[in-house]
C-alpha cells in the first residue's frame, strides 16, 4: 500500500503507466534547463554574481530529477528511495531558484543567508535521518514525500510574501509561482482523484505544467541578463556623473555621421567660472550644476542630435537634423542655462564643410567658444576663420 501511495505522489508516474506526453515534457524540460545552466555558467565566469551560481546548482538538481522522470515515463522501474530523493531534489531546486531570482535584483543580506540555511536544513535533515534509518517507524516513506510537498508550499508562500515585492518582472514571477502552485495542487490531490475514464487528458495537460514553469523562469533570467548587459554597455559609453555620452563614444558617432555624408554641426559649451563655483560652494554643488546644464542640453537636443561630456565642465552636442537652426538652438541652450541655473555658459558652434575631419570640426567649435569666453562670456559665437585668426594673434601677443 505504501508503494502505491508513494507512486501516486511521484512527479511523473502518477497514474502508473508510461506516457508520451510526460516523456516529451521531461525531455523538453531537460533541454530548457540545460540552456539556462550553460547561460548561467558563462555569465558567472565573467561577473561572479552569486545569483548565477545558485541558478547553476538548481539546474543540476532539476536535470537530475528530470532525467529520473524521463526514465520513469519511458517505463523504467522506480524504486521507493528514488522517489524520496527525487522529491528532495525538486524541493531543493525550488528553494534555490527563488533565492537566485531575488539575488538577480538584490544582494542577499546576512538575514537572508541565514533564512536560506535554515530552510535548507529543514529539508535536508529529515531526509538524511530517513536515509540513516533514524526516523520513527510511524514516519513512512509516503509521509516523507508529503513533507517535501508541504515544504515546497511553504517556500512558495515565503517567495510570494518576501521576494515578489522586491524584484523586477513581478508579473512573470507571479506567473511562475502560479504555475508551480497548480502543479503542487495536482500532486497533492492526485492520489485522491479516481483514475477513471477521461483522466488521461488531465494527466496530459498537467504533465506540461513544469515545462511552462521552466519556460517562465528562462524568460525571467534571460530578460534580466539582457537588462544587465544593456546597463553595462550604457555605462561604458556614457559619463557617470551627467549621463551624457562620453568623449570616445561621441567622437565615434560624429565620425560615422560625417563618413555617411550627413551635414553635422557641433555646439561646444563651457560653464563660466566653474572653478570658482567649485572653490566657493564645493564639489557637490558644482556637480549638481553640471548635471543641470547637461539636462538642459539633452532636452534641447532630443531627437535632433546627441550630447556628450568632452571633459571637465566642457559639454558638446552634435546636430544632425537638417531642419534645425544651429544658431537658434545654441542661443536657446545659453538662455535656458542663464535662466534656470546659477551659472552661465560660453558657447561656440561650427558646421561641417567638405574634406573636414571630425577633429577639425570639434576644434572649430571649441575655438568659437573660446572667443565667447574671452569677449565677455555668456554668449554664442559662430566659427569664422577671420575672427579665430584675430583671436589667436591676440593670444600670442
C-alpha positions in Angstrom: 0.0 0.0 0.0 2.8 2.4 0.8 4.4 1.7 -2.5 1.2 2.6 -4.3 0.7 5.7 -2.3 4.3 6.9 -2.9 3.9 6.2 -6.6 0.8 8.3 -6.7 2.7 11.2 -5.1 5.6 10.9 -7.5 6.1 13.5 -10.2 5.7 11.7 -13.4 4.3 8.3 -12.6 1.0 9.5 -11.0 -1.2 7.0 -12.9 1.3 4.2 -13.1 1.7 3.9 -16.9 4.3 5.3 -19.3 3.2 8.5 -21.0 4.5 10.0 -24.2 3.4 13.5 -23.0 5.3 13.0 -19.8 8.4 11.9 -21.6 8.2 14.8 -24.0 7.7 17.2 -21.1 10.7 15.8 -19.2 12.9 15.9 -22.4 12.0 19.5 -23.2 12.4 20.5 -19.6 15.9 19.0 -19.6 16.8 21.0 -22.7 15.5 24.3 -21.3 17.3 23.8 -18.0 20.5 22.8 -19.8 20.4 26.1 -21.8 19.8 28.0 -18.5 22.7 26.2 -16.9 25.1 27.0 -19.8 24.0 30.6 -19.8 24.5 31.0 -16.1 27.9 29.3 -16.1 29.1 31.6 -18.9 27.8 34.8 -17.2 29.1 33.7 -13.8 32.6 33.1 -15.2 32.6 36.8 -16.2 30.6 38.5 -13.5 30.9 36.3 -10.4 27.3 37.2 -9.4 26.0 34.6 -6.8 22.6 34.5 -8.5 24.1 32.7 -11.5 25.8 30.2 -9.2 22.5 29.4 -7.4 20.8 29.0 -10.8 23.5 26.6 -11.9 23.2 24.5 -8.8 19.4 24.4 -9.1 19.8 23.5 -12.7 21.9 20.5 -11.8 19.2 19.3 -9.4 16.5 19.8 -11.9 18.3 18.0 -14.7 18.9 15.1 -12.3 15.3 14.6 -11.3 14.0 15.3 -14.8 16.3 12.5 -16.1 14.7 10.3 -13.4 11.2 11.4 -14.6 12.2 10.6 -18.2 13.3 7.2 -17.2 10.1 6.6 -15.3 7.9 7.9 -18.1 9.6 5.5 -20.5 8.6 2.5 -18.4 11.6 2.2 -16.1 11.2 0.6 -12.7 11.2 3.3 -10.0 12.4 2.4 -6.5 10.9 3.8 -3.4 14.2 5.6 -2.3 14.4 7.2 -5.8 11.0 8.9 -5.2 12.2 10.4 -1.9 15.4 11.7 -3.3 13.7 12.9 -6.4 11.2 14.9 -4.4 14.0 16.2 -2.2 15.9 17.4 -5.3 12.8 19.1 -6.6 12.2 20.9 -3.2 15.9 22.0 -3.0 15.8 23.3 -6.6 12.7 25.3 -6.0 14.2 26.9 -2.9 17.5 27.8 -4.8 15.6 29.1 -7.9 13.6 31.6 -5.8 16.7 32.7 -3.9 18.5 33.1 -7.2 15.7 35.3 -8.6 16.0 37.5 -5.5 19.8 37.7 -6.0 19.3 38.9 -9.5 17.8 42.1 -8.2 19.0 42.5 -4.6 22.1 41.4 -2.7 21.2 38.7 -0.2 21.9 40.2 3.3 23.0 38.2 6.3 19.5 37.6 7.5 18.6 36.3 4.1 21.5 34.0 4.1 20.6 32.6 7.5 17.0 32.1 6.3 18.2 30.2 3.3 20.4 28.0 5.5 17.6 27.3 7.9 15.2 26.4 5.1 17.9 24.1 3.6 18.4 22.4 7.0 14.7 22.0 7.4 14.5 19.9 4.3 17.8 18.0 4.3 18.0 16.9 8.0 14.8 14.8 7.9 15.8 13.2 4.6 19.3 12.4 6.0 17.7 10.9 9.1 15.4 8.8 6.9 18.5 7.6 4.9 20.2 6.6 8.1 17.0 4.9 9.4 16.8 7.2 12.4 13.2 8.3 11.9 10.4 6.7 14.0 8.6 3.8 12.4 5.3 5.7 12.0 7.0 8.2 9.6 6.6 6.2 6.4 8.2 6.9 3.0 4.9 8.3 1.8 4.8 10.8 4.7 8.3 11.9 3.9 7.3 12.6 0.3 4.2 14.5 1.6 6.6 16.5 3.7 8.6 17.6 0.7 5.4 18.8 -1.0 4.5 20.7 2.1 8.0 22.2 2.2 7.6 23.4 -1.4 4.3 25.0 -0.5 6.0 26.8 2.4 8.8 28.1 0.1 6.2 29.3 -2.4 4.3 31.3 0.3 7.5 32.8 1.6 8.6 33.7 -2.0 5.2 35.4 -2.7 5.4 37.4 0.5 9.1 38.4 0.7 10.6 38.0 -2.8 7.8 39.2 -5.1 7.6 42.8 -3.8 11.4 43.2 -4.0 12.2 42.3 -7.6 11.6 43.4 -11.2 9.4 41.5 -13.6 6.7 40.9 -10.9 4.1 39.7 -13.4 6.3 37.0 -14.9 7.5 35.9 -11.4 3.9 35.8 -10.2 3.0 33.6 -13.2 5.8 31.2 -12.4 4.6 30.9 -8.8 1.1 30.3 -10.0 2.2 27.6 -12.4 4.1 25.9 -9.6 1.1 26.2 -7.3 -1.1 24.4 -9.8 1.5 21.7 -10.2 1.7 21.3 -6.4 -2.1 21.1 -6.1 -2.2 18.4 -8.8 0.5 16.4 -7.0 -1.2 16.8 -3.6 -4.6 15.8 -4.9 -3.5 13.3 -7.5 -3.9 10.3 -5.2 -7.5 11.2 -4.3 -8.7 11.5 -7.9 -10.0 8.3 -9.3 -8.2 7.1 -12.4 -11.4 6.9 -14.4 -12.3 7.3 -18.0 -11.0 10.6 -19.5 -8.4 11.2 -16.8 -5.7 10.6 -19.3 -6.4 14.1 -20.7 -5.8 15.6 -17.2 -2.5 13.8 -17.0 -1.6 15.0 -20.4 -2.2 18.7 -19.6 -0.8 18.6 -16.1 2.4 17.0 -17.3 3.2 20.2 -19.2 2.9 22.5 -16.1 6.6 22.0 -15.1 7.6 22.8 -18.7 5.7 26.0 -18.6 7.3 26.8 -15.3 10.8 26.3 -16.7 10.0 28.4 -19.7 8.8 31.3 -17.5 12.0 31.0 -15.4 14.1 31.1 -18.6 12.3 34.3 -19.7 12.9 35.9 -16.3 16.6 35.0 -16.3 17.1 36.0 -20.0 15.4 39.4 -19.7 17.4 40.2 -16.5 20.7 39.3 -18.2 19.8 41.4 -21.2 18.9 44.3 -18.9 22.2 44.0 -17.0 24.2 43.8 -20.2 22.5 46.9 -21.6 23.3 48.7 -18.3 27.0 47.6 -18.6 27.1 48.8 -22.2 25.4 52.0 -21.3 27.9 52.7 -18.6 30.8 52.1 -21.0 29.6 54.8 -23.4 28.3 57.4 -21.0 29.7 59.8 -18.4 28.9 58.5 -14.9 28.1 62.0 -13.5 26.0 63.7 -16.2 24.6 60.7 -18.1 25.8 62.2 -21.3 27.8 60.2 -23.8 31.5 60.1 -23.1 34.1 61.7 -25.3 35.1 58.5 -27.0 31.6 57.4 -28.0 30.6 61.0 -29.0 33.7 61.3 -31.3 32.9 57.9 -32.8 29.3 58.8 -33.6 30.4 62.1 -35.1 32.9 60.3 -37.3 30.3 57.9 -38.6 27.8 60.6 -39.4 30.4 62.6 -41.3 31.5 59.5 -43.2 27.9 59.0 -44.3 27.9 62.5 -45.7 25.4 63.8 -43.1 25.5 67.6 -42.6 26.6 67.8 -38.9 27.0 70.8 -36.7 28.9 70.8 -33.4 28.0 73.0 -30.4 30.7 73.4 -27.8 29.8 74.8 -24.3 31.9 75.7 -21.4 30.5 76.7 -18.0 31.7 80.1 -16.9 33.6 80.5 -13.7 33.2 76.8 -12.9 36.4 76.6 -10.9 35.3 79.5 -8.7 32.0 77.6 -8.1 33.9 74.5 -7.1 36.1 76.5 -4.7 33.3 78.5 -3.0 30.4 76.2 -2.9 32.0 72.8 -3.0 32.2 69.9 -5.5 28.8 68.5 -4.6 27.1 71.8 -5.6 29.3 72.1 -8.7 28.3 68.6 -9.8 24.7 69.4 -9.3 25.0 72.4 -11.6 26.9 70.4 -14.2 24.1 67.8 -14.2 21.6 70.6 -14.6 23.3 72.1 -17.6 23.7 68.6 -19.1 19.9 68.0 -18.7 19.1 71.3 -20.4 21.3 70.3 -23.4 19.7 66.8 -23.5 16.2 68.4 -23.5 17.1 70.7 -26.4 18.9 68.1 -28.5 16.2 65.4 -28.1 15.5 63.7 -31.4 17.7 66.1 -33.4 21.2 65.2 -32.2 23.4 63.8 -29.4 25.1 65.4 -26.4 28.3 64.5 -24.6 30.7 65.5 -21.9 34.0 66.4 -23.5 35.9 66.9 -20.3 35.6 68.8 -17.0 33.0 71.5 -17.4 33.1 71.2 -21.3 29.9 69.8 -22.8 29.3 69.2 -26.5 26.4 68.5 -28.8 26.1 67.4 -32.4 23.1 68.4 -34.5 22.2 66.0 -37.3 18.7 67.3 -38.2 18.9 69.4 -41.3 15.8 71.4 -40.3 17.3 72.5 -37.0 18.8 76.0 -37.0 22.1 75.7 -35.0 22.4 79.3 -34.1 18.9 79.5 -32.6 19.5 76.1 -30.8 22.8 77.3 -29.3 21.2 80.5 -28.2 18.2 78.7 -26.6 20.6 76.5 -24.6 22.5 79.5 -23.4 19.3 81.4 -22.4 17.9 78.4 -20.5 21.1 77.9 -18.6 21.2 81.5 -17.6 17.5 81.5 -16.5 17.3 78.1 -14.8 20.7 77.7 -13.1 23.1 79.8 -11.1 25.8 79.8 -13.8 26.2 80.9 -17.4 27.9 79.3 -20.4 30.1 80.4 -23.2 29.1 78.7 -26.5 30.7 78.2 -29.9 29.4 76.2 -32.9 30.6 75.2 -36.3 29.1 73.3 -39.3 30.9 70.7 -41.3 32.4 71.6 -44.7 34.0 69.5 -47.4 37.1 67.5 -46.6 36.9 68.3 -42.9 37.8 65.8 -40.2 35.7 65.3 -37.0 38.7 66.6 -35.0 38.8 69.8 -37.1 35.0 70.3 -36.7 35.2 70.0 -32.9 38.3 72.2 -32.8 36.5 74.9 -34.7 33.5 74.9 -32.3 36.0 74.9 -29.4 37.8 78.0 -30.9 34.5 79.7 -31.4 33.6 79.0 -27.8 36.9 80.5 -26.7 36.1 83.7 -28.4 32.8 83.8 -26.4 34.8 83.1 -23.3 37.3 85.9 -23.9 34.9 88.5 -25.1 32.5 88.7 -22.2 31.2 85.2 -21.6 27.6 84.1 -21.6 27.3 84.5 -25.3 27.2 82.4 -28.5 29.8 82.7 -31.3 29.8 81.1 -34.7 33.1 79.9 -36.1 34.5 82.4 -38.5 38.1 81.9 -39.7 38.9 85.6 -39.7 37.8 86.1 -36.1 39.6 83.0 -34.9 42.8 84.2 -36.6 42.4 87.5 -34.9 41.9 85.8 -31.5 45.0 83.6 -32.0 47.1 86.7 -32.7 45.8 88.4 -29.6 46.6 85.3 -27.5 50.2 85.1 -29.0 50.8 88.8 -28.0 
